[in-house]
Amino acid sequence: KAVADMADWGKTPPEGRARGVALQKSFDSYVAEIAEVSVGDDGMPRVHKVWCAVDCGRAVNPDVVRAQMEGGIGYGLGAVLFDEITLDKGRVVQENFDTYRSLRIDEMPEVAVRIVDSDAAPTGVGEPGVPPVMPATAIAYHRLTGTRVRRLPFARAIRG
């Protein structure tokens, strides 16, 4: 409910964009994310904004909670779009960041994080922000294109 309120879920997204939502519970934290996506000229999803609501019990350090969610969203988005390790004759092809594609700074979406007020004991925030951005992006992409991507990363699925 918190993430839907943040994103004004009932409102139609801008022309050429769609939204997807996903929820995750891990490390006793609940995270919900909505991704607003368009499709680039190359057929790849372009994530413009991610709204994130996190219930991690009592937030001992809210700035760290926000930072973990923002970083997790960037990491998860890089994974769903590009992360791939390939082998050639049993050897890994990627040797460093010049041959391993990850999310670039200009591809990082705007991120809004809301920490749900709670008096419960603190829970984990290191990883829970990562998983929801993946299905949220895929759902939005499907809404735009009618295509269900069943093999990740998107770069391989779309470009072959």
N, C-alpha and C positions, 0 to 999 in steps of 0.2 A: 504494500500500500504506500509506503514512504517513497519508493522509487517511482511509482506511477504518479504520485503527486508532484514530485520534482520535475518529471518530464512532461507534465500536463498530458498524460497518456490519451485522454479523450480527444485531444486536438489533432487535426490532420497535419502530418509533417509537411515541410516545404516540398514543392514540386520536384520530382525526380529523386525523392528520398523515401525510405521506409524505415521502420523501427522493428527491432526484435527484442525480446525480453528473456532472461534466464535467471534461475535461482540456484543457489548452492549452499549446502551446509557442510562445513569441514572444520576441524579443530574446535568444534562446539560453537562456531560463529556462523551466522546466516548472512549471506550476501545476495542481493538482487541487483541486476544491471540491465539497463536498456541501452542499446546501441542504435544510433541514427546513421544510416548508411546510404551512399549513392554508388553508382557503378561508373568507373572511370572509362576512358576511351580504350584502354587495354583489356576491358572486361573484368578487371579486378575490383573487389569492393573497396570503397573509400569510407572509412569510419570518421565521421565529422565530430560526433559528440557521444560520450558515454556518461550516463547518470548511474550512480552507485549508491545504494543504501546498505549499511552494514550494521548488524546487531552483534556486537562482540562483548556483551556484558558491559560492565563499567569501563569506560574508556579512560585508562590511567593517564595516557598522554595522547590527546586527540590529534595533535600534529603528526605523530608517528603513525597513528591509524590511517589518517588521510594519505600520508606518503606511501604507506604499504599498499593501499588500494590503488593509488595512481600508478605506482610501479608495477603492480600485478597486472593491471589492465594493459599497460604497454608491453609487458613481457608476453602475456597471453595473446594479445593481438599479433605480435610478431610471430608467435608460434603458429597460429591458425592461418596466417597469410603466407609465411615464407619458410619457416623452419624445416629444414630437410638435410639429412646427412646421406650422401650417396657413396656407394662403393664401386671401385673399379678393380677387378681381379682381387677382391678381398681387402683392399686398402681404402681407407677413407679419403675421398677426393678433397674435401674442404680442409684447409690447413690453418686458416686464420680468418679474420673478419673481412679480408679482401675477397675471399671465396665462399664465405658463409653469409647468407642474406639474413639480416634481422631488420626489425622496424627502425626506420630512420626518424630523426627528430622532426622533420617536416611532415611525417606521416602520423605522428602522435595526435590523437584527437583531443579536443577539449574535454576535460573530465570534471564532473561535479560529484562530490562525495557528501553524503549525510550520514552521520553517526546517530543511530537510534538510541534515545535515552534509555538507560537501564540501570537498575540497582543490583543486577545479578553479578556474580563473580566474573572477573575478566577472562576472556577466552583468546584464541589465537588469531593473529592478523597477518602473519607472514605470507601464507599461500592462498587463503580463501578468495582474494580478489582476482586470481588468475582464471579459473575455469569458466565463470559465467560469460565473459566477453566472447568466447569462442562460439557457443551456440547462439547467443544473441546476434552476432554478426551473420552467421549462417541463415538464421531465420529471416532477418531483414533482407539479405541477398535473395533468398527464395521469393519473398514477397515482391521484390522488384523484377526478377527475371523469370520466375516460374521454375528455375533450375535448383534442384537439390544437389548440393555438393556432397558427395559421399566418400571422397578421398581427399585427405589433406596432405600438405597445405594447399590453400587456394591456388597459389602460383602454379603448382604442378597440375592440379585438377583443371584449371582454365587454359593454361598454355600447353599442357601436354607433356 
